[in-house]
């Protein structure tokens, strides 16, 4: 498997929010796979699930991933200190990035996001 993206919809009072989870095989990172998966997930989250906000958690040191999410309309909302323990046991900060559909969707539509992933 090269990559995987899923949106987990919230429930109850947060049913307008979904969490994006993205995994890309290390050998295929920086090749556009993640970008394509994120865009497809955004389209599905908005058009199929009717979400108004989509968020993702990224380890703070993953600058290329954060940059890719920002290029797709995500903004930094919070830093969660020592929130993640990596495989070696080292504590890492997580950055919480949010994509607010009302703020971003029209611009992404003009850029052809639906055609790109269609």
Buried (B, 14 or more C-beta within 10 A) or exposed (E): EEBEBEBEBBEEEEEEBBBBEBEBEEEEBEEEBBBBBBBBBBBBBBEEBEBBBBBBBBBBEBEEBBEBBEEBBBEBEEEEEEBBEEEEEEEBBBBBBBBBBEEBBEEBEEEEBBEEBE
